[in-house]
């Protein structure tokens, strides 16, 4: 049924399109309905469950008669305290659970709340290219002026600070960074975070570090907030989606100084009424997981990563073995037209869905990304199919 022609959407809708994976998954569903049996190694949604005691806590608390009411949008004290313990133990960062931590219903929500709290229409924002597409779409929704800053393999996928100094910094209010970096897997370093913080302090720019991958295939989790003075200019987002296999639970947080947190809370309190209390209590349990939880999870991802590297090699792609996180990022061979062309050919000929790098920006056009969120058996089957593909120009 057509809508009334006199009713039109907001102008901001014209600045964003449907998320790539939302559109592509519809195509995959159609292909599967036709019997194509597509293997997906594109999306970073953990296929493993949370720890057993986390699930048990959810079930036990959900059976209680007193856990089903509205909650404070700041969450329960137990969850904020658990986040504070987590940051102290793993990042050596001290946070006041009452004023410097704000739990979120996912990091995407947090990004939008931060932009609504800090950006007026037309304000500038520095967004990495390649980078997570939500950074751009959220900025477009709030009407910000996007200034992409290019990352390159030659520079280790780190910002080119000399190039940044030539940008119109007097009109820029936020810089998004994301390390370990998605999609390239570039790890964070203390020196990088020090330079980013110094840049923010020099120019009065809010630094937003998106940090969901620091525990995956990484023995040295780092927080930008561990840099002296970082709280004055930085907000860090973190999440249980990848580190604790809780993507669908939508449990995340942001941390900063109390003033920044209070400004974001002012937006958030007008948007939601808090999370389900049993989910928050289960997340509290997850955050107190022993070190063996992370080592056992990484043992699984390490085995999968070896197969992903074999797949990259089978496709003729080159990659940096020092990558961290939940994906493997590879440059396609010169014989391929683009990363998108190779991904399309793999989907058509091998019935394997991998991610073309162009969706992360112009800097990703000659790259593909493979997710580690599939079983070893499934990944080996994908490798077998890819080895049986016809070669280009053959």
C-alpha positions, 0 to 999 in steps of 0.5 A: 500500500502506498503512503499518503503523498503529503507525508514525507520523511525527515531530510536526515533520512536522505543522508543515510542508506540501509546498512550494507549487511541488512541488505546483503543478508536479504540476498543471502536468505533468498539464495539459501531459499533457492538451495544454494547453502551459503556459508557466511564468514562476513559478520562479526557476530560471535557464534559461541555462547556466554559462560554458563554461570552468566546464562544461569544468572539470567535465568535465575533472576528472570524467574524472580517476581521483583526483577521485571520493572523499569530500571534507572537509565544509569543502570544498577550500581552492581553493573557500574561497579563491575565495569569499574573492577574490569577496567582496574583489573585489565586496563589499570584504569581507575573509574568512579562507578557512580560518576564516570561510567554509563552502561549502554544498550550497545555501543551503537546506541552510545555513539549516537548519544555522544553525537547528539550530546556534543554535535550541533548540525554542521559541526565537524567530526573526524571519521577514520577511512577505512572504518566502521560504517556506523561512525559515518551514518550516525554523524549523518543522522545528526547532521554533522560535517564529516571529515574522513581521515585516511588510514593506510597499510604503509602507516600501520593503519594509524592516523597521519598526524601531519595530514590531520594538522592541515584539516580545518580543526577549528570547525571539528569537535570530535575525532573517532578512533577505534583500536584495535582497529576494525576492519584492519586489525591494527593493534593499539599501542601506548604511543598511539594513544598518547599522540591521540590524546595530545592531539585532542588536548592541543585542539580542544577536540573530543576523542572517542575511542571505540574499544570492543576488540581489545581482548580478542587474540590480544594479550595486552588490552589497552584503554586510551583512558590509561594515558595521563590526562585522557579523561579530560578530552576522551570518552571510551566505549566498550562492550561485552558483545565480543569479549563475552559472546553477548552480542544479542544481549546489548550490554556496553558502556562508556567511560570518561570524566563526570561532566562528559558522562552527565551530558551523555546521560541527559540524552540517554535518559530521554531515550530509554528506561534502562535495561532488563535487570536480569541482563544487567546482573548476568553482565555483572557476573560476566565482567568478573570472569577469570582470566581462563575465560579469555584464554580459552576463548582466544584458543578457539579464535586462534585455531579459526584464524589459522584457517582464515589465513589459509583462505586468504592465501587461497584467494591470493590475498596478502595480510599482516599476521600481527592483526588483532580482533575478530576478523582477518583483513587482506589485500586482494591481488592485482589481478582482481578488479576490486575487493567487491569483485572478488567477494562477489565471485566467491559468493557466486562460485564458492557460495561463501559470503565474505565482506568487501572492504569498500563498505568501510570506506575508499581505503578499503576498496582493494581489501576483503574481510573474513570473520572468525565467527564460524566453526572450524568445520564450517571454515574448512568447508569454505576453504574447500569450496574456495580451492575448487573455484575457477581462477580469474581469466582462466 
